[in-house]
Amino acid sequence: MVVAAIDAGTTGVRCMLVDKSGAVVGIGRESWGCVTPSDLDIAKEIDTSLYWKKICQVTREALKSGGTSSSKLEAIATTSQRMGMIILDADGKELRGTPNIDARGALTQYVVEESVGDRFQELTGCWPPMMFAPARLAWFEEEESDVYEVIAHVLPISDWITYRLCSAFVTDPSSASATGFLDVRSRKWSSEVVEALNLEMNILPEIHIAGTVVGEITATAAKETGLPSGLPVVQGGADTQCALLAAEANVGEITVVAGSTAPIMLVTENPVCTQGQKIWTGCHVVPSRWVLESNAGLTGSYIEWAVRFLCERSENPEQCFTSTLSNLSDIVAHIPPGSNETYAALGPTIMDCHRFTDVRQAILSFPQPALPQVTPLDSASFLHAVLENIAYSARGNCEQLEAQVKVSAIKTIGGMTKSTVWGQLLANVLNRSIRIPDQCEGSLLGAAICAAKGAGWFSDLMEASEAMVQWHPSIEPDERATRYKPYYSRWKEIWYRGD
């Protein structure tokens, strides 16, 4: 018997089937993107019809790839990028969809600042307001009043998928805490924020605990997705918090979710949220647990940028790109700590949510290449410096979290853990033991863990996590670790120079 999980990301959607041990039985993938309105370059929108078509394709592909009969499925749950939203009318028709990279809220952030002020961060754990649903809804009120006036439902993207599967308007505290409408302490919708913006509380979905059955696959959804009618639909959660489930993250443990971006998360047993803090506070998918987040920003995306930069003049740039990424660990394996005195301050940051709109100057620092006593910069040193840049930013963000709560362990999960270099590099830069799960598809496995709980396989989410997460051997710092202390200090000096 198996459960299914759907993960709707910024650049694509995946569906994965897993068994009770967490082993992958089948998987389907489709790419997608966003639409930029012709009259507003900073805005991004979702073609919900196309997204739903792709979602249906990946569910069928997952079933087909594993040779799995739909009758073996016992439950399904969803997860998605945080801060995206779908707005619907009273008939459940999609009016607009905005992904997490939609920046139209920058034009109406002042509405939240004037109506709620600094209390917004203290209440919701979110800042700046431009990134969250209240500011985006204010934009619709000002610029597309015909749409705004018929809004009846506001859903996170994963919960919109749940709605399409079972016709329920629901969410969980982790996804809700990324909307800007949740009182992060009470884990309930904030009447103060809703009323300050002259909205109605009933546009927000019911809040359910992740792992709870919230409906069944409808006949219409069954026909479109290939999933069996009546299959239990289980409440999932936000993608990063689901990844914490897939890392079996406990209170006091940091997890570096190393993918295209790198949210660095610390699980706490109490909410830590104050005005002016540089980091975010959110709710975990696990009841009575919260998360502190010090986000390093774009990380894996910068590796891809660096490789494309090096390959752009090759005879076959795309082949060069694919080959270089595939062999990256071998390419940089011989590069020493410090990348032959090369430092890259190219994007990954130490989080300060009050400075998100500040774009730092990128800096690449390396020795004069013509001097006979230095090792001149080459492509391998450059790529290694980019990787060290990410590890240095991870350390800076971990230190920021450790200043709040005592940390007992550090783990990492995500696409970057496919590299044999990343885990050892992180262990050395942090000078700490690092644990990495076998399954790098953290959000998908976390959503599957929610589905497994809903299917009755386990009594709670952490029991399910313990049973379904398998581990690589721990990675210990090696003899290179002590050499990273001065290099990290030097990188911070260069990074701050970007101000």
Buried (B, 14 or more C-beta within 10 A) or exposed (E): EBBBBBBBBBEBBBBBBBBBEBEBBBBBBBEBEBEEEEEBEBBBBBBBEEBBEBBBBBBBBBBEBBEBEBEBBBBBBBBBBBBBBBBBBEEEEBBBBBBBBBBBBBBBBEBBBEBBEEBBBBBBBBBBBBBBBBBBBBBBBEBEEEBBEBBBBBBBBBBBBBBBBBBBBBBBBBBBBBBBBBBBBEBEBBEBBBEBBEBEEEBBBEBBBBBBBBBBBBEEBBEBBBBBEEBBBBBBBBBBBBBBBBBBBBBBBBBBBBBBBBBBBBBBEEBBBEEEBBBBBBBBBBBEBBBBBBBBBBBBBBBBBBBBEBBEEEEEBEEBBEBBBEEBBEBBEEBEBBBBBBBBBBBBBBBBBEEBEEEBEEBBBBBEEEEEEEBEBBBBBBBBBBBBBBBBBBBBBBBBBBEBBEBEBBBBBBBBBBBEBBBBBBBBBBBBEBBBBEBBBBBBBBBBBBBBBBBEBBEEBBBBBEBBBEEEEEBEBEEBBEEBEEBBEBBBEBBEEBE
